[in-house]
Amino acid sequence: MNFTYEEVNLMALYNAGSRERLIEVLTEMRTYLTFSETELRDLTDSTLDKLAGMTDAEFDELDLYPDFI
């Protein structure tokens, strides 16, 4: 699965240890977004779509470390 730089950083920030839990956390976070936060909503949606389309084994191979430097 090809994740964008922004998607990887989003997953790193909210990583809860497993693909299933990360999906739950991102889904919950999305409910707190305001109407004007369309870019973050779109980013979250694309990340959730990609997470849903991969296996747990594929998720475990990801290096989810934030890159803020």
C-alpha positions in Angstrom: 0.0 0.0 0.0 1.4 3.4 -0.9 0.8 5.9 1.8 1.7 9.6 1.4 4.1 11.4 3.7 1.1 13.1 5.4 -0.7 9.8 5.8 2.3 8.1 7.4 2.7 11.0 9.9 -1.0 10.9 10.7 -0.8 7.2 11.4 2.4 7.7 13.5 0.6 10.3 15.6 -2.4 8.2 16.3 -0.8 4.7 16.2 -2.4 2.5 18.8 -0.3 -0.6 18.1 -2.5 -2.4 15.7 -4.2 -1.7 12.4 -7.6 -2.4 13.8 -7.1 -0.1 16.8 -5.7 2.6 14.6 -8.8 2.5 12.4 -10.9 2.8 15.6 -8.9 5.8 16.8 -8.8 7.6 13.5 -12.6 7.0 13.1 -13.2 8.5 16.5 -10.8 11.4 15.9 -12.7 12.2 12.7 -15.9 12.8 14.7 -14.2 15.8 16.4 -13.3 17.6 13.2 -15.1 20.8 12.5 -16.8 21.5 9.2 -13.9 23.8 8.1 -11.2 21.1 8.6 -11.8 19.6 5.2 -8.1 18.9 4.4 -7.7 16.8 7.6 -11.0 15.1 7.0 -9.9 14.1 3.5 -6.5 13.0 4.8 -8.1 10.9 7.5 -10.6 9.4 5.0 -7.9 8.4 2.5 -5.8 6.9 5.3 -8.8 4.9 6.6 -9.5 3.6 3.1 -6.0 2.4 2.7 -5.9 0.8 6.1 -9.1 -1.0 5.4 -7.6 -2.4 2.2 -4.5 -3.9 3.8 -3.8 -6.9 6.0 -2.5 -6.8 9.6 0.7 -8.4 8.3 1.2 -5.5 5.8 0.5 -3.0 8.6 3.0 -4.6 10.9 5.7 -4.0 8.2 5.1 -0.2 8.2 7.6 2.1 10.0 5.3 4.5 11.8 7.6 7.1 13.2 6.7 10.7 12.9 9.0 12.8 10.7 8.7 16.4 11.9 12.3 17.5 11.3 
